[in-house]
Amino acid sequence: MDDSRSRLGGLLAREPRVVTAGVGVLAEALEAQAVPVEAVDWRPPPEGTEDALVAVMGRPGFIEANERAVGRMLSARPHLVDVRPAGEVLGLESGTFLHAGPPLEWERASGPMRGALIGAMLLEGLADTPEKARELLEKGAATLDPCHHHGAVGPMAGVVSPSMWMLVVEDAEHGGTAYCSLNEGLGKVLRYGAYGPEVIERLRWMSDVLGPVLRKAVRRHGPLDLLSIMAQALQMGDELHNRNRAATSLFLRELAPGMAEADAPRDQVAEALRFAGGNDHFFLNPAMAAAKAAADAARGVPGSSLVVAMARNGTDFGIQVSGTGDRWFTGPAGVPDGLYLGAYGPDDANPDIGDSAITETAGVGGFALAAAPAIVRFVGGEVPDALAATQRMYEITLAEHPALQIPLLSFRGTPCGIDVTKVVRTGILPVIDTGIAGREAGVGQVGAGLVSPPATVFQDALHALAELP
């Protein structure tokens, strides 16, 4: 008997520890008998993906390709180096507008996207009234192109027109450059589809005053290390998508002296400081540009299944993958589940919209919810939900970010580098925390919450990887 126990590793000499997977019948039966059970949330890959998974994961060099791609993402060193008009830095011509998400035509555009495009027409002086702007857009008077096709990202509708000023972020490690517009604040703003007179007036002030003051401050400061600010902010309660309070304060601490010393009227400097300091989301846009620079560094690695972009245009949700070039894999955007402002509710919400999911792509935002327990008061849920969300994301990522660490997880690095094969194999979808735009053009923001991509985009990307020679 002793020999038997020894051969079984002592299994018969101690209380059994049971782990179950799949259907819950066995676990439920054991729990009814007071037997402790650890249930594993496992399910087989979706039908029809098995051969593609074998082809992709069994290809020689697959592991090395992903190591190279995620290594480039993790080693990126994004620095803010300038602030310049979009027409100048992106070469946008009159009547050309960039937008969030994968490619889109006016006919398929959602309410907030249409509202933002109408506002951009008014801002650029291409129409005198919203009605005229809509009429011209319906006739195809504007050229629309995704921000991502120009190395840029834009929050929510993400509409960029030539006169808007852009943050210019360079990757000091790999040499890439990314761009993002300036943040307008919350509520009735262009990126949420509002286009009233106060929206246009604010945008013109941002072009006339805020942009030039920030440019002088950045140039006086020199390259500003955004990754350092992001790392500090995570340890101060931000997650860098829907909560940027600490990051905004750290950002302004760096730039405020340069703004004060700028060759600009004192009232303009004071107004710019007051505007940025009163907008807790001001750092979202630098964080997005930093994440874009990091994700772009991982592009173009043959055979890699690393996701390098997640983006939504209010109609479609799209992803891009390192090993498949600039190809988009798209599916219908879902409506976020969250908290609503005032009397608004789910019926008022537009499907998910914005390029801001680039933050999750690079390992922050929803992937760092555990760093920002207070975020649940804005997006819904309880503190344990935030911790669980981050812990789930380790199951579908390739690495932990060495610089972006989460105090509540004993300073573990954030989960970084979404792997298409892991998403398909586990059925776990990326979690994104986001604002919610009103369904109708002109309404603006109606809430904030959590959302996930459609599973089909990852399956489509997997099949495309499997078909590569």
N, C-alpha and C positions, 0 to 999 in steps of 0.2 A: 504493500500500500504506500509506504514511504517512497519507494522507487517510482511508483506511478505518479505520485504528487510531484516529485522532483522533475520527472520527464515532462510534465505538463506546466512546468514553470511555476508551480505553487497555485495553479488555478483553483484546485479543489480545496485548498486550505484557507481561502479567504472569501469574503462576500463577492459575488459576481458584479461586474460593472458592464452594463448593457448599453450599446450604441445601436440605434436603428436608423435606417435610411429608407426613403421612398414612402409608400403608403403607411398610414398611421395605425393600422389594425394591430400589429404586434406591440407597438409602444403603448397603445391604449389598454390592451389586455394586461400587460405587465404593470402598468400604473394602477390598474384596478386591484392588483394583488400587493400593492405597496412596494413594488420593486423600483428603485431609482433607475431612470432611463434618460440617456442623452440622445435626443432626437436630432438628426442631421437633416437640414432642409436640402435634400438632393433630389434631382430629377434627371432623367436621361435627356440628351440633346434633342432639339426639335426634329421631328421626322423629316428626312430629306437632307439633313446637314451632316450625317455621319461620314459619308465619303469625302465631303469637302474638308471636314476637320482632319481626317487622316491625310489627305493630300497636302494640306497646308502645314500641319504640324510635323509631318514626316519628311518634308522636303529638306534636303541637306542645307545646312546654314541657317535654318529658321531661328533657332535660339540665338545665334550670333547676330542675325539681322536685328532682332528685337533688342538685344543688349546694346547694339550700336545706336539704334534710334532713340531709345529711352536715355541712353548715356548722353546724347547730344541735348535732349530736352533738359535733363537735370543739370548739365554743366553750363547752360546759357547764362549770361550775365547782362540782363537788360538795364540800360541806363537811359534816362531822359536827357536828350541832348539839345532839343530845340522845340519851339512852338511856331508853326507857320500856317498860312492860309492853304486850304486844300487845292485851290486852283494853281497855286505855286508849287507845292510839294508833290502833289499827285497828278498834276497836269490836267485837271478837270476843266472842260470847256463849258461855256454857257449852255444850259439845257441838258447837261449830263449829271445824273444823280446816282450816288452809290446807295445801297440798302443792305440791311442785315439778311443773313441766311443764304440759302442756295438761290439760283436764278429764278426770276419771277417777272411776269408781265402784269400790266395794269388790270387786265380782265380777271386775273386770279388773286389780286391783292386783297388783303383783309381791310377792315375798317380803319384800324390804327395806321396801317401802312399807307393807305390812301390819304388819310388825314395828314400824315407827315409829308407826303409828296406834295399835297396841296400847299402846305405851309412853306415848303422849300421853293415852290413856284412864286409865292408871294414875297418871300425873303429876297429872292434874286431879281425881283422886278419883272418877271416874265408874265405876270397876270396882276390885274388890279383888284380882283374880287375872288373869293373862293369858288364861285360859280364858273368864272372864266377859267380859273386854273383847272378845275375838274374837266371842263369842256376840252381844253387843250390836251390834257393828259389822256383823255379818252380817244383823241385823234392821233395819239402817238407822237406828240410834240417833244417829248423828253426821251432821252436814252437812259435806261436803267441797267445797272450792273452791280453784282455783289461786292461788298467791301472786301471780302476775302480775296477777290481776284486782283486786288491792288495792294496787297500786303497790309490791309487795314481791317479794323473791326469797329462796329457801332452798336451801342446798347439799344435794346428794344427795336423800334423800327429801323434804327441805325442809318437814317437818311443823312447823307453828306452832300452838300452843295458847294460850288466853288468858293464862296465867300466865307465859309465856316473855317475856323482855325483848328489845326490838328496838332496833337502831341506827337513828337518824333522820337521814337525809342530805338536805340541801336543795341545790338547784342555784341558786347565787347569780346566775347569768346569766339563766336562763329561768324561775325560780320554782317548778319542780317539786319534789316530795318523794318519796324512795324509802326503803324499809325492808329490814332484814335482821336475822335472829336473831344471837345470840352463838355463837362457835365453841366446840365441846365438846372439840376435840382429835381424835386419831386412834384407830383400833382399834375397840373395842366401844363405840360411841356411837349415840345415837338416830338420827342422820341416815343411818347405814348399816343401820338396821333392828334394832339391839340394844335390848333392853328389860329386861335383868336388874336386880336391886336396885341394883347399883353405878351403873348408868346413870341410874336415877330419882333416886338420892341426889345424884348430881352435878348434875342438872338443878335439883333443889330448892335446892342450894347456890348455883347460878348465879342463881336468882331471888331468894334471900334475901340474898346477900352480893355477888356479882360485879356484878350489874346495878346495884344502888344505889350501890356504890363508883364504878363507871364513870360513872354519871350525875352524881355530884358532881364528878368530875374534869373531865368534858366541860363542864359548866356553869361551872366555875371557869376553865377554859382559854379558853372562847369558841369560836366556829366554827373547826373544824380543817380545813385545806385538804388533802383527800385526794389530789387530783391531784398536788400537789407531792410528797407521800410516794411515790406511784406512780412518778413520773418519776425520783426519786432511786433507788428500789429497782431499777428496770430497769437502771440503770447500776452496780448493785452485785450483779448476778447473779440477780435474781428475774425471773419472767415473770408473776407475780401470779395464778396459778391453782393449780398444784401446788407452786410454790416461792414462799414468802412470808417467808423468814427475815429478809432485810434490812428488808422493809417492816414486819414485826412489831416489830423493834428500833427503827426510826424512829418508829413509832406510839407505842410505850411511852415513848420518850424525850420525846415531847410531853406525854403524859398522866401520867407517873409523879409529877412534882411535885404536880400536882393531887390525885392519889390519896393521896400522903403527907400532904397538908394537909387532906384530907377529914375532915369531922366523923363519924368512924367509928372503932370499936375498932382499935387498932394491929395486933392479930393478924389481923383481917379484911382490913385493907389489905395486910399482908404476904402473906396467903394469896392474895389476888386478884392481886398482882404476880407471885407465884411461879407461879400457874396460867397467866397470860397469857404470862409470859416463857418458860415451859417448853413452850409450844405454838407451833411454827414456823408453823402455819397460822392463827394468830389473826387476822391481817390479811386473810385471804381474804374474810371476811364484810363488812368495810368496803369492800374493793375491789369486791365484788359490788354493794353498794348504790350505790357511786359509778358503776359501769358502768350500772346500771339507770337512774339519774338521767340520765346522758348519752344512753342509748338512748331513753328516754321523751321527751326533748326533741325527738327527730327524728320522733316519731309524727305521723300525721294530715296529711301533706303530699300533696295530691291528685296522683296520677300517679307518685309516687316508688316505685322498686323497691328501696329500701334496707331491709334486714332490721333489725328493731328488737327482736327477741327470738328466741333459740334456747333451747329448754327440753325436758327429758326427765323422764318420770314413772316410768321403769323398765319401761314397756310401749310407750309411744309417744314418738316424737321430733316436736316441733312447732316451727314458726316463725311469726312474725308480721311483717308488712311495713308500712312507713309508709303506703303508698297504699291499703291494704285494711282499715284500721281494726283492730278487735279480733279479726278472724277468724283462726282457727288453721288451718294446713295441716299435716297429720300423716301419719306413716308409722311403720313398725315401728322401734323403737330397736335398734341393733346392740350387740354385745358388744365392749368395748374390747380392743385388742391390746396387751399390755403384760407387766409383770413381776408375779409373784405372791408372796405372803408365805408362808413356811414350806412346808407340803406342799400348799397350795392350787394349783389349776390352772384352765384354761379351763372345765372342766365344773362348777366351783363358782361361776362368775361369773354375775351377773345382767346382763341388758341395761342399757345406759347409763341413768343416772338423775341428775337434779339440774338446778337453775336456774343452776348455776355457769357454764354456757356463755354467760351474759350477759357474762362477761369477754371471750371471743372476739368476741362481737357488737360490743363497744366497742373492739376492737383490741389486747387483751393476751392473756394465757393462751397458747394454742397459736399465736396469731398473732405472739407475741413470743418464741418458743422460741430464736431466735438470741441473745437477751439472756441466756439462762440455760443455757449448755452443760452445766452440772452436772446439769440436770434429766434427762438421759438415764440417769443411774444410778438414777432413780426410776421412769421410764416406759418405759425400753428404748430401743434404738437406739444410734447413734454421734453424735458432735458434728457431723459434716457433715450428718447427717439433720436435726438441729435447725435448722441454717442454711438448708438447702434447703426445709424446711417453711415458714419465714417468707417466703422469697423467692417461693414459689408463691402465697402469700396476696395478694401485690401484684397478681396477675393477676385477682383476683375482687373487689377492693375499689375504692372510689371516691376514696380520699384517703390521705395519710400524716399521722399525728397530729403536730401541731407541738410538743407538749410531751413526748410519750412517745417517746424516741429510743433507738436500739440502738447501743451503742459499736462492736460488731464489724462493723456495716454502715456505718461512718463516720458514725455518729450520724444515720442515716436514721430518719425517723419510722416508727412501727409501721404496718402496713397496717390501715386502718380503714374501716368502712362496707361491709359485704357487699352486693353488687349481685346481685339475682336473675337479671338478664339475663346478667351475666358468668358466673355459675355455670353456667347452662344452656348458654351458647355454648361455654364452654371444657371443660366436664365436670370441672372442678377443684372438689372439695368442701372446705368449711371443715375445718380440723384442730382438734380439741379434745383437750386433755390433761386427764385426769380420774382420779379414784379409781374403784376397782372394788368394788362391794358384793357380798357373798355372796348366792347365789340364795335360800337359805332364810332365813326370818324369824328374827332373833335372832343370826345369825352375826357380822355386822359387816363390817369391811373385809377384803378378801382380796387386794388388789393395787392397781396403778395403771397407766395406759397411755394410748394414743391411740385416738380414734374419730372417725368422720365421720357426718354426717346421711345419711339416705336421699336419693338424688337426686330422687326423686319429689316431695318436698315443695316443692322449688324450681320444678319443672315445673308443679305445681298452682297455686302462687302466680303464676307467669307467666301461666297461662291466665286466672286471676281478674283480673289486671291488664288483660289484653287485652279482657276482657268489660266493663270499666268504660265508662260513656258518655263 
